[in-house]
Amino acid sequence: MTVTKTMTLHHLGEQRYVGHSASGHQILLDNSPIKVGVSPSEALLAAVAGCTAYDVVEIMRKKRTPLAEYRVELVAELDDTTTPKHYRRMTVRHLGRGQGITQETLLKAAELSHEKYCSVAASVKSEIVVEAALLPDPATP
């Protein structure tokens, strides 16, 4: 079964945009000289980190070893010699602790996320068909 997700982006001026999801939430993307939001490529890193963090927290909760403290650090290597620039490698570091949690159990949860559950990481690792389309101008007869 295929599920369709949508994001509508509105230009706010300069290189600043607000994205509106179908679920009614917003994200501010900003590549202006004076930034007040994350760049699109930073948003991709946040999406990977957030997706895997969600999985790890849920896996640990289901194992009845909830995390007392947890954070994800993502380090990505951007190849700026290519056009377009793109990430060549991402290292996602999971740091957490809590009662009954060992490095081994946290690593297993992280591996399950990266190998089985995180749809964002899976999308980044796959080839996605991206098409440009032009919608007709409603003002044009």
Solvent accessible surface area in square Angstrom, and as a share of the most:
residue,aa,sasa,rsa
1,M,228,1.02
2,T,126,0.73
3,V,102,0.58
4,T,114,0.66
5,K,173,0.73
6,T,79,0.46
7,M,110,0.49
8,T,74,0.43
9,L,86,0.43
10,H,92,0.41
11,H,115,0.51
12,L,100,0.50
13,G,28,0.27
14,E,114,0.51
15,Q,94,0.42
16,R,56,0.20
17,Y,56,0.21
18,V,21,0.12
19,G,0,0.00
20,H,62,0.28
21,S,27,0.18
22,A,87,0.67
23,S,85,0.55
24,G,64,0.62
25,H,126,0.56
26,Q,127,0.57
27,I,66,0.34
28,L,58,0.29
29,L,23,0.11
30,D,0,0.00
31,N,85,0.44
32,S,4,0.02
33,P,126,0.79
34,I,139,0.71
35,K,100,0.42
36,V,98,0.56
37,G,22,0.21
38,V,62,0.35
39,S,8,0.05
40,P,73,0.46
41,S,48,0.31
42,E,79,0.35
43,A,18,0.14
44,L,67,0.33
45,L,35,0.18
46,A,62,0.48
47,A,44,0.34
48,V,4,0.02
49,A,18,0.14
50,G,40,0.38
51,C,26,0.15
52,T,0,0.00
53,A,23,0.18
54,Y,149,0.56
55,D,17,0.09
56,V,0,0.00
57,V,64,0.37
58,E,46,0.20
59,I,20,0.10
60,M,0,0.00
61,R,126,0.46
62,K,140,0.60
63,K,99,0.42
64,R,208,0.76
65,T,29,0.17
66,P,84,0.53
67,L,33,0.16
68,A,82,0.64
69,E,91,0.41
70,Y,52,0.20
71,R,139,0.51
72,V,33,0.19
73,E,56,0.25
74,L,34,0.17
75,V,72,0.41
76,A,27,0.21
77,E,96,0.43
78,L,82,0.41
79,D,24,0.12
80,D,94,0.49
81,T,123,0.71
82,T,40,0.23
83,T,140,0.81
84,P,107,0.68
85,K,123,0.52
86,H,75,0.33
87,Y,46,0.17
88,R,153,0.56
89,R,148,0.54
90,M,46,0.20
91,T,63,0.36
92,V,28,0.16
93,R,117,0.43
94,H,33,0.15
95,L,67,0.33
96,G,16,0.15
97,R,153,0.56
98,G,20,0.19
99,Q,173,0.77
100,G,57,0.55
101,I,26,0.13
102,T,75,0.44
103,Q,143,0.64
104,E,136,0.61
105,T,46,0.27
106,L,6,0.03
107,L,104,0.52
108,K,103,0.44
109,A,0,0.00
110,A,6,0.05
111,E,71,0.32
112,L,48,0.24
113,S,0,0.00
114,H,49,0.22
115,E,141,0.63
116,K,141,0.60
117,Y,110,0.42
118,C,4,0.02
119,S,74,0.48
120,V,41,0.23
121,A,7,0.06
122,A,54,0.41
123,S,45,0.29
124,V,62,0.36
125,K,143,0.60
126,S,61,0.39
127,E,176,0.79
128,I,105,0.53
129,V,127,0.73
130,V,131,0.75
131,E,145,0.65
132,A,111,0.86
133,A,98,0.76
134,L,171,0.85
135,L,150,0.75
136,P,117,0.73
137,D,84,0.43
138,P,134,0.85
139,A,89,0.69
140,T,89,0.52
141,P,170,1.07
